[in-house]
């Protein structure tokens, strides 16, 4: 392996520094061009309210009690203390202004893109191929979700520590300095404390040993030793995996086998791999939510499995002459494993944000493979560079357009409904956006469509609310009751049904609903106030008189 020379002549050193400076400026300019608009975007009532605006621990800023909470909570079925701390720091710096939180996300993505450039420049001694790799990473539309969604800070933060781990590991592999190894391990732990998706990073270290570090070809690194030194990394992964399973199981986020069988999950995983791959090369029809398919046609499943096997076989057979193909493909496959749905968490079949780190593997295979093809067929270098710039420009335009959809709840979910069939989640949240705009008839239609696809207590509750607002209290009451059939512990349904009962002078039923609300949430002040009001009216005999 030819590592970067430390004995560069002054002209060569100046040239390399000039090139690196130009590339960094280009990455920065494109990132700002695409994502500067997020500073004008609002928080969403889709996880942003749960993670930030409605989280009292976060809203208090960086406090001792907040730090203790961050390290002790399984809130939202996650143990991600460093992510919680980063949100607290944002509140400390910017308050609850959404612009500051979005600005931090943009900055983290920029730093990650620059880190990726320096990482592969360090490992390969090349300049322009790492530059193209970093530019693709910076501008690809699949990354918009992680950057433009304030609540997805965890993707960017774990990505930062993932890349820092690789950087210091590469330094250790080249210099065998134990301090670099300890820094790599420390940053890996930080990544795990940001988002557990990085549990497969030890496998990525082994891939880097194969290429581009080529440690297994060197006499100073036996295969046995190279594997043994990863043991601390694997132990850390095992520990966080156990904690994450406990957190997600206790939080009720893990979907049971009764809902999605093992065969269904494997089929969806195969199809998701190929869908991710397709969206990397043709990033269109991106959605904030992809519904889990009710059924998968056999031809789609077999085609996906066939393509996975064929691509894997080709990469394996090229491992000696073109090792970057095998490493890049394996990087993509391995880093997606935690979120590919074998252990199904949540309702989505896949998510753009899950590709934030796996996409690097495909870019590596494409960039280094493309350069080999150019040399083999003696293609013009200027024409090749022009083609690369056109690809970068096209991706940047698509990313800018995709980012604009995240400016508010309405534009985001209107797009999601348009591009993903049977998107009951997007319909539900689009309905919520329409309610906030006082467009109750349109909202009613969205909730009804969502229920037709998949009935949920929340959808029935919100549909009932739209009937309330349009003067149909009788139909509203029926829908609140349907919501409670699906979820007897739905606090909003109990409380709102109580309000409807008061308006209809069905005071005994109203009292019952308010009591149930307080039983579920003793701090519900409005329920307590309305309970006392209904009891006073009932005691005065007004409710009975009205019903006679």
C-alpha positions in Angstrom: 0.0 0.0 0.0 1.4 3.4 -0.9 0.7 5.8 1.9 1.0 9.5 1.6 4.6 10.5 1.5 5.9 12.6 4.4 8.8 13.9 2.3 7.0 16.0 -0.2 9.0 18.7 -1.9 7.7 22.2 -1.2 6.0 22.6 -4.7 4.3 19.2 -4.3 3.2 20.1 -0.8 1.8 23.5 -1.9 0.0 21.8 -4.8 -1.6 19.2 -2.5 -2.6 21.8 0.0 -4.1 24.1 -2.7 -6.1 21.2 -4.1 -7.4 20.2 -0.6 -8.4 23.8 0.1 -10.2 24.1 -3.2 -12.1 20.8 -2.6 -13.1 21.8 1.0 -14.4 25.1 -0.3 -16.4 23.3 -3.0 -17.9 20.9 -0.5 -18.7 23.8 1.9 -20.3 25.9 -0.9 -22.5 23.1 -2.2 -23.6 22.1 1.3 -24.6 25.7 2.1 -26.3 26.1 -1.2 -28.5 23.1 -0.6 -29.2 23.4 3.1 -29.0 27.1 4.1 -32.8 27.2 3.5 -33.4 24.9 6.5 -32.7 27.9 8.8 -36.1 29.2 7.8 -37.9 25.9 8.4 -40.2 25.3 11.3 -40.2 22.5 13.8 -42.5 19.7 12.7 -45.2 18.0 14.8 -43.6 14.7 13.8 -40.9 13.7 16.3 -39.6 17.3 16.6 -42.4 17.8 19.2 -41.4 14.6 21.0 -37.7 15.1 20.9 -37.4 18.9 21.3 -40.4 21.3 21.5 -42.5 19.1 23.8 -39.7 17.6 25.9 -39.4 19.5 29.2 -35.9 18.1 29.8 -34.6 19.5 26.5 -36.5 22.8 26.8 -34.7 23.6 30.1 -31.3 23.6 28.3 -28.1 22.1 29.6 -28.7 21.4 33.3 -27.4 18.8 35.8 -30.9 17.2 36.1 -31.0 17.2 32.3 -27.7 15.4 32.0 -28.7 12.8 34.6 -32.0 12.3 32.7 -30.1 11.9 29.4 -28.0 9.0 30.7 -30.8 7.3 32.7 -33.8 7.4 30.4 -35.1 5.0 27.8 -37.4 7.8 26.5 -38.9 7.0 23.1 -37.5 3.5 23.3 -33.9 4.8 22.9 -30.8 5.2 25.0 -29.0 8.0 23.2 -27.6 10.3 25.9 -25.2 12.3 23.7 -28.0 13.1 21.2 -30.1 14.4 24.1 -27.2 16.5 25.3 -26.7 18.0 21.9 -30.3 19.1 21.8 -29.9 20.6 25.3 -26.8 22.5 24.1 -28.8 23.9 21.1 -31.5 25.2 23.5 -28.8 26.7 25.7 -27.3 28.5 22.6 -30.4 29.3 20.5 -33.4 28.9 22.8 -36.4 27.3 21.1 -35.8 29.1 17.7 -35.9 26.3 15.1 -33.3 28.1 13.0 -30.5 27.4 15.4 -31.3 23.7 15.7 -31.4 23.3 11.9 -28.2 25.3 11.6 -26.4 22.7 13.9 -27.7 19.9 11.7 -26.4 21.5 8.6 -23.0 22.2 10.2 -22.7 18.6 11.3 -23.4 17.3 7.8 -20.8 19.7 6.4 -18.2 18.4 8.9 -19.1 14.8 8.1 -18.6 15.5 4.4 -15.2 17.1 5.0 -14.2 14.3 7.3 -15.0 11.7 4.6 -12.7 13.5 2.2 -9.8 13.7 4.6 -10.3 10.1 5.7 -10.1 8.6 2.2 -7.4 11.0 1.2 -5.4 9.7 4.2 -6.0 6.1 3.4 -5.5 6.1 -0.4 -3.0 9.0 -1.0 -5.4 10.1 -3.7 -7.1 13.5 -3.9 -9.7 13.8 -6.6 -11.4 10.4 -6.0 -11.9 11.2 -2.3 -13.1 14.6 -3.4 -15.8 13.1 -5.6 -16.7 10.7 -2.9 -17.2 13.5 -0.4 -19.1 15.7 -2.9 -21.5 12.8 -3.6 -22.0 12.3 0.1 -22.6 16.1 0.7 -25.2 16.6 -2.0 -27.1 13.3 -2.3 -30.9 13.7 -1.8 -31.1 10.6 0.4 -29.3 12.7 3.1 -31.9 15.4 3.1 -34.1 13.7 5.7 -31.2 13.4 8.2 -30.2 17.1 7.8 -33.6 18.9 7.3 -35.3 17.0 10.1 -34.3 18.5 13.5 -35.2 15.3 15.4 -32.8 13.3 13.3 -29.8 14.9 14.9 -28.8 11.4 16.0 -28.0 10.4 12.4 -25.5 13.2 12.0 -24.0 12.9 15.4 -23.4 9.2 15.2 -22.1 9.8 11.6 -19.6 12.3 13.0 -18.2 9.8 15.6 -18.3 7.0 13.1 -16.0 8.9 10.7 -13.8 10.1 13.5 -13.4 6.5 14.6 -12.3 5.5 11.1 -10.0 8.4 10.8 -8.1 7.6 14.1 -8.1 3.9 13.3 -6.5 4.6 9.9 -3.9 6.7 11.7 -3.3 3.9 14.2 -3.0 1.3 11.4 -0.4 3.4 9.6 1.6 4.5 12.7 0.7 1.8 15.3 0.4 4.5 17.9 -1.7 3.2 20.9 -3.1 6.6 21.6 -4.7 6.7 18.2 -6.3 3.3 18.9 -7.7 4.5 22.2 -9.1 7.7 20.5 -10.7 5.4 17.8 -12.3 3.3 20.6 -13.5 6.4 22.5 -15.1 8.0 19.4 -16.8 4.7 18.7 -18.3 4.7 22.2 -19.5 8.2 21.6 -21.1 7.1 18.3 -22.9 4.3 20.2 -24.2 6.8 22.7 -25.6 8.9 19.9 -27.4 6.2 17.9 -26.9 2.4 18.2 -27.0 1.9 14.4 -23.2 2.1 14.4 -22.9 -1.3 16.1 -21.5 -2.8 12.9 -18.5 -0.4 12.8 -16.1 -3.1 14.0 -16.9 -5.0 10.8 -16.2 -1.8 8.8 -12.7 -1.7 10.4 -12.0 -5.2 9.2 -13.1 -4.1 5.7 -10.7 -1.2 5.8 -8.0 -3.6 6.8 -8.6 -5.4 3.5 -8.8 -2.2 1.5 -7.5 0.5 1.3 -5.2 -0.1 4.3 -4.2 -3.5 3.0 -3.1 -4.6 6.5 -3.5 -8.3 5.8 -0.8 -8.0 3.0 1.7 -6.5 5.4 4.2 -8.5 7.4 3.6 -6.5 10.5 0.0 -7.4 10.9 -1.1 -11.0 11.1 -4.7 -11.7 10.4 -5.2 -13.1 13.9 -3.9 -10.0 15.5 -6.0 -7.7 13.2 -9.1 -9.5 14.3 -8.1 -9.7 18.0 -7.6 -5.9 18.3 -11.2 -5.4 17.3 -12.4 -7.2 20.4 -12.9 -4.0 22.5 -15.1 -2.6 19.7 -17.2 -5.8 19.4 -17.6 -5.8 23.2 -18.9 -2.2 23.1 -21.3 -3.1 20.3 -22.6 -6.1 22.2 -23.2 -4.0 25.3 -25.1 -1.3 23.5 -27.1 -3.9 21.5 -28.4 -5.4 24.8 -29.3 -2.0 26.2 -31.1 -1.0 22.9 -33.1 -4.3 22.8 -34.1 -3.7 26.4 -35.1 -0.1 25.7 -37.1 -0.9 22.6 -38.8 -3.9 24.1 -39.8 -2.0 27.2 -41.0 0.9 25.1 -43.2 -1.3 22.9 -41.4 -0.3 19.7 -40.4 -3.9 18.6 -43.0 -5.3 16.3 -44.1 -8.8 17.2 -43.7 -11.9 14.9 -47.5 -12.2 14.9 -47.7 -8.9 13.0 -44.8 -9.5 10.6 -43.5 -13.1 10.3 -39.8 -14.0 9.9 -40.4 -14.8 6.2 -42.1 -11.4 5.7 -39.2 -9.6 7.3 -36.6 -11.4 5.2 -38.5 -10.7 2.0 -38.9 -7.1 2.9 -35.2 -6.9 3.9 -34.1 -8.2 0.4 -36.5 -5.8 -1.3 -35.4 -2.9 0.9 -31.7 -3.5 0.0 -32.5 -3.2 -3.7 -34.8 -0.2 -3.1 -32.0 1.6 -1.3 -29.7 0.8 -4.1 -32.2 2.1 -6.7 -32.7 5.3 -4.8 -28.9 5.9 -4.6 -28.7 5.9 -8.4 -32.1 7.4 -9.0 -33.1 9.5 -5.9 -36.7 10.3 -6.8 -40.0 9.7 -5.1 -38.4 10.1 -1.7 -40.8 10.0 1.2 -40.6 10.8 4.9 -42.4 7.5 5.5 -42.6 4.2 3.5 -45.4 2.0 4.6 -44.7 -1.6 5.4 -46.2 -3.6 2.5 -49.2 -5.7 3.3 -47.9 -8.4 0.9 -45.0 -8.7 -1.5 -45.4 -10.3 -5.0 -43.1 -13.3 -5.3 -41.5 -12.0 -8.4 -40.3 -8.9 -6.6 -38.9 -10.9 -3.8 -37.1 -13.4 -6.0 -35.8 -10.6 -8.2 -34.4 -8.8 -5.2 -32.7 -11.9 -3.8 -31.3 -12.8 -7.3 -29.8 -9.4 -7.7 -28.3 -9.4 -4.2 -26.7 -12.8 -4.9 -25.4 -11.8 -8.3 -23.9 -8.5 -7.2 -22.3 -10.2 -4.1 -20.8 -12.9 -6.3 -19.4 -10.4 -8.7 -17.9 -8.3 -5.9 -16.4 -11.5 -4.4 -14.8 -12.7 -7.6 -13.2 -9.2 -8.1 -11.9 -9.0 -4.6 -8.2 -9.5 -5.7 -8.1 -7.2 -8.7 -10.7 -4.6 -7.6 -10.9 -5.0 -3.8 -12.8 -1.7 -3.4 -15.9 -3.3 -5.1 -16.1 -6.0 -2.5 -15.3 -3.6 0.4 -17.8 -1.0 -0.8 -20.6 -3.6 -1.4 -19.9 -5.3 2.0 -19.9 -1.9 3.7 -23.4 -1.2 2.3 -24.8 -4.6 3.2 -23.3 -4.7 6.7 -24.1 -1.2 7.9 -27.7 -1.6 6.9 -28.2 -4.8 8.9 -29.3 -3.0 12.2 -32.2 -1.2 10.4 -33.1 -3.6 7.6 -36.1 -4.9 9.5 -35.0 -8.4 10.7 -35.8 -6.9 14.1 -38.7 -4.7 13.1 -38.9 -1.4 15.0 -41.7 0.9 14.1 -44.1 0.7 11.2 -41.9 1.8 8.3 -40.5 -0.6 5.7 -37.4 1.5 5.2 -36.3 5.1 5.7 -34.0 7.5 3.8 -32.2 8.4 7.0 -31.0 4.8 7.4 -28.8 5.2 4.3 -26.8 8.0 5.8 -23.7 5.9 6.4 -24.3 2.8 4.3 -24.4 4.9 1.1 -20.6 5.5 1.5 -19.9 2.0 0.5 -21.7 2.3 -2.8 -20.0 5.6 -3.5 -16.6 4.0 -2.9 -17.3 1.2 -5.3 -18.6 3.7 -8.0 -15.9 6.3 -7.7 -12.9 3.9 -7.6 -14.6 1.5 -10.1 -15.4 4.5 -12.4 -11.7 5.6 -12.4 -10.6 2.1 -13.3 -13.0 2.0 -16.2 -11.8 5.4 -17.4 -8.2 4.2 -17.5 -9.1 0.8 -19.1 -11.0 2.4 -22.0 -8.7 5.4 -22.1 -11.6 7.9 -21.7 -10.7 11.6 -21.8 -10.0 12.9 -18.3 -11.7 16.4 -18.9 -14.8 14.7 -20.3 -14.9 12.4 -17.3 -14.5 15.3 -14.9 -17.3 17.2 -16.7 -19.6 14.1 -16.4 -18.8 14.0 -12.7 -19.7 17.6 -12.3 -23.0 17.1 -14.1 -23.9 14.3 -11.8 -23.0 16.4 -8.7 -25.0 19.3 -10.1 -28.1 17.2 -10.8 -28.0 15.6 -7.4 -27.6 19.1 -5.8 -30.6 20.4 -7.6 -32.7 17.3 -6.5 -31.4 17.7 -2.9 -32.3 21.4 -2.9 -35.8 20.7 -4.1 -36.2 17.8 -1.6 -35.0 20.1 1.2 -37.6 22.7 0.4 -40.4 20.1 1.1 -39.3 20.1 4.8 -40.2 23.7 5.4 -43.5 22.7 7.1 -45.8 19.9 7.9 -48.1 20.4 5.0 -45.6 20.4 2.2 -43.7 17.4 3.6 -46.7 15.1 4.0 -48.5 16.3 0.9 -45.5 15.1 -1.1 -45.3 11.8 0.9 -48.9 11.1 0.1 -48.3 11.7 -3.6 -45.2 9.5 -4.0 -45.9 6.5 -1.7 -49.1 4.4 -2.1 -51.3 3.5 0.8 -49.3 5.9 3.0 -51.7 6.0 6.0 -49.1 7.7 8.2 -48.6 10.5 5.8 -52.3 10.9 5.3 -52.7 11.2 9.1 -50.1 13.8 9.5 -51.3 15.7 6.4 -54.7 15.8 8.1 -53.1 17.2 11.2 -51.4 19.9 9.1 -54.8 20.8 7.5 -56.4 21.0 11.0 -53.8 23.5 12.0 -54.7 25.5 8.9 -58.5 25.3 9.9 -59.2 23.3 6.7 -61.4 20.8 8.5 -63.2 19.3 5.5 -59.9 18.5 3.8 -58.5 17.1 7.0 -61.6 15.0 7.5 -60.9 13.4 4.0 -57.3 12.6 4.9 -58.2 11.0 8.2 -60.9 8.9 6.5 -58.5 7.7 3.9 -55.9 6.8 6.5 -58.5 4.8 8.4 -59.6 3.0 5.2 -56.0 1.8 4.8 -55.3 1.0 8.4 -57.6 1.9 11.2 -55.8 3.5 14.2 -57.1 5.1 17.4 -55.3 8.3 16.7 -56.8 8.6 13.2 -60.3 8.0 14.6 -59.7 10.6 17.4 -58.6 13.3 15.0 -61.4 12.5 12.5 -63.8 12.9 15.4 -62.3 16.3 16.2 -62.9 17.5 12.6 -66.6 16.5 12.9 -66.7 18.5 16.2 -65.3 21.5 14.5 -67.8 21.2 11.6 -70.8 21.0 14.0 -71.4 17.2 13.8 -71.1 16.3 17.5 -73.1 13.1 17.1 -70.7 11.7 14.5 -67.8 12.9 16.5 -68.9 10.9 19.5 -69.2 7.8 17.4 -65.7 8.2 16.2 -64.3 8.8 19.7 -65.9 5.6 20.8 -64.3 3.7 17.8 -61.0 5.1 18.8 -61.5 3.8 22.4 -62.4 0.4 21.1 -58.9 0.3 19.4 -57.1 1.9 22.4 -59.0 2.1 25.7 -56.1 4.2 27.1 -56.4 7.0 24.5 -56.4 10.0 26.8 -57.4 12.5 24.1 -60.3 10.4 23.0 -61.6 10.1 26.6 -61.2 13.8 27.2 -62.7 15.1 24.0 -65.6 12.6 24.2 -66.3 14.1 27.7 -66.5 17.5 26.1 -68.9 16.3 23.5 -71.0 14.7 26.2 -71.2 18.0 28.1 -72.3 19.8 25.0 -75.0 17.2 24.5 -76.0 17.5 28.2 -75.1 13.8 28.8 -73.4 14.8 32.0 -73.2 11.4 33.7 -71.3 10.0 30.7 -69.1 13.2 30.6 -68.2 12.7 34.2 -67.2 9.1 33.5 -65.0 10.2 30.6 -63.2 12.9 32.6 -62.6 10.5 35.4 -61.1 8.0 33.0 -58.9 10.8 31.6 -57.6 11.6 35.1 -57.1 8.0 35.9 -54.7 7.8 32.9 -53.2 11.2 33.5 -53.6 12.7 36.9 -51.9 16.0 35.8 -54.5 16.7 33.1 -55.7 20.1 34.5 -58.4 20.7 31.9 -60.0 17.3 32.6 -60.1 18.1 36.3 -61.7 21.5 35.7 -64.3 20.1 33.3 -65.0 17.2 35.7 -65.8 19.6 38.5 -68.0 21.7 36.2 -69.9 18.6 35.0 -70.4 17.4 38.5 -71.8 20.8 39.6 -74.2 20.8 36.7 -75.3 17.3 37.5 -75.7 18.1 41.2 -77.9 21.1 40.3 -80.2 18.9 38.2 -79.6 20.8 35.0 -78.4 17.7 33.1 -81.5 15.7 34.1 -83.8 18.6 33.2 -82.2 18.9 29.8 -82.5 15.2 29.1 -86.2 15.0 30.0 
